[in-house]
Amino acid sequence: MGLREWSLGGVLLSPFLIYVVLALVVTGVLRVLVRVTGLGRWIWHEALFDCALYVCVLTVITVVLGPL
């Protein structure tokens, strides 16, 4: 996919915006899975875990979909 801007009506949009939204959705799904499976009871600080999980997911998405 690469990190080239897209022109939408004369406005340049970074594909990183799409990565951010995709990471947010994937993180939400992972959080639901953690809660449903009962692994949430092992989480010491939920907000810190959510932030770290989001950063990890965003990093993986950027590395996989980013420029080669």
C-alpha positions in Angstrom: 0.0 0.0 0.0 2.8 2.4 0.8 2.7 5.8 2.6 1.7 8.0 -0.3 -1.0 10.7 0.2 -4.4 10.3 -1.4 -6.1 13.3 -2.9 -9.8 13.4 -1.9 -11.5 16.5 -3.3 -8.2 18.4 -3.3 -7.4 17.5 0.3 -4.4 15.2 0.8 -5.0 12.4 3.2 -2.3 10.3 4.7 -2.8 6.5 4.6 -1.6 6.5 8.2 -5.1 7.7 9.1 -6.5 4.5 7.7 -3.9 2.5 9.7 -4.9 4.3 12.9 -8.6 3.6 12.3 -7.9 0.0 11.4 -5.7 -0.4 14.5 -8.6 1.0 16.6 -11.0 -1.6 15.2 -8.6 -4.5 15.7 -7.8 -3.4 19.2 -11.5 -3.2 20.0 -12.0 -6.7 18.7 -9.1 -8.0 20.7 -10.3 -6.3 23.9 -13.7 -8.0 23.4 -12.0 -11.4 23.0 -9.9 -10.8 26.1 -13.0 -9.9 28.1 -15.0 -12.9 26.8 -12.3 -15.5 27.4 -11.7 -14.3 31.0 -8.1 -13.2 30.4 -9.1 -9.8 31.6 -8.8 -10.8 35.2 -5.0 -11.1 34.7 -4.8 -7.5 33.5 -3.4 -5.2 36.2 -4.2 -1.8 34.8 -6.8 -1.8 32.0 -6.1 1.6 30.6 -2.4 0.9 30.4 -3.0 -2.4 28.7 -5.4 -0.8 26.2 -2.8 1.8 25.3 0.0 -0.7 25.0 -2.2 -3.1 22.9 -3.2 -0.3 20.6 0.5 0.8 20.1 1.5 -2.8 19.4 -1.4 -3.4 16.9 -0.7 -0.1 15.2 3.0 -1.0 14.8 2.2 -4.4 13.3 -0.3 -2.9 10.9 2.2 -0.2 9.8 5.0 -2.7 9.3 2.8 -5.1 7.4 0.9 -2.6 5.2 3.7 0.1 5.0 6.2 0.6 2.3 8.6 -2.3 1.6 
